[in-house]
Amino acid sequence: MSLLRRFGYGRKVHAGPGRRNPGSTPSNAVHDESTVLRLASELQRLSPERAEFLLTLLCRGLGEEIADSERYQAAEVLAGAVYPKYRFSEFARIFLEDDAFLTYYERFMDVGNWHSLDRKYTLDQLLKLTLHLEGDLVECGAYKGASAYLMCKAFRNSDCVVHLFDSYEGLSAPGNRDGAYWTKGALQTPEAVLHQSLAEFHNYRSYKGWIPNRFGEVADRRFRFLHVDVDLFQPTLDSLNFFYERVVPGGLILMDDYGFTTCPGAKRAADEFFASKPERIVMLSTGQAFTVKR
């Protein structure tokens, strides 16, 4: 109990007859304190050597008068205690202060879901490298339109078209190279959601159907940017097989799923495809990978 008392729990406050304890609380607060005591006790059991240190960091990190750098350091240690595999990047990265981009991102994601923030930001920045090129843009695996929004926005004042391919019925059945993470129908979203997401744009076309069934409708087009985000081996391979030769020299091929253990098929498809090509795949710390067409 010494650890709990160190943080102010378990102390008795006495008051005279008819007087209310100055620290007394409603019954629901007492219940909440009991839960806190139980959790703190469990922390002490799980990590007896670090429990006090971790609780100290948590209390300090939640304090109002603390510098952002110290709060960041506290978060790094606390996260490391729970999930040691995760490695925090450097403090004070500018993109985390980009309010306009954060507002865009929150529009498309569930509350508290920042899992693809760095990938969306990377896509947005890489699009700048294709502004001077000829050709359209294409995305295989459009989902709700978050990435397509950035593509449409970047080229809203040009004549090029953003071509979006998706079944809108979720993923196809995973094969034996895809691992056990995904299931058939995962990530299903109606096509109407995409149109709602892109309501302010007129420079896109949506092709509903299983990859690669409708690719032939753009066989005569050339592309400056290809975004492959289909998670599985076969649709990744099908996308690269069709669009690679239609990407102009200097064009970018960005693969969203390449660097994730949850998408082994996507990486295998890309590695097999580019093994016979002159381009080299560059894997990013975001989990994405890209190459520049020669």
DAGIDA-V29031 format. One record per run of one state. SS is the DSSP state (H for helix, E for strand, C for the rest). FROM is the first residue (numbers start at 1). LEN is the number of residues. If there is no record, write none. Layout:
ss:SS from:FROM len:LEN
ss:SS from:FROM len:LEN
This chain:
ss:C from:1 len:1
ss:H from:2 len:5
ss:C from:7 len:20
ss:H from:27 len:20
ss:C from:47 len:4
ss:H from:51 len:11
ss:C from:62 len:6
ss:H from:68 len:15
ss:C from:83 len:11
ss:H from:94 len:4
ss:C from:98 len:1
ss:H from:99 len:10
ss:C from:109 len:8
ss:H from:117 len:14
ss:C from:131 len:5
ss:E from:136 len:5
ss:C from:141 len:5
ss:H from:146 len:9
ss:C from:155 len:7
ss:E from:162 len:5
ss:C from:167 len:24
ss:H from:191 len:7
ss:C from:198 len:6
ss:E from:204 len:5
ss:C from:209 len:6
ss:H from:215 len:4
ss:C from:219 len:4
ss:E from:223 len:6
ss:C from:229 len:4
ss:H from:233 len:14
ss:E from:247 len:9
ss:C from:256 len:5
ss:H from:261 len:14
ss:C from:275 len:7
ss:E from:282 len:2
ss:C from:284 len:5
ss:E from:289 len:4
ss:C from:293 len:2
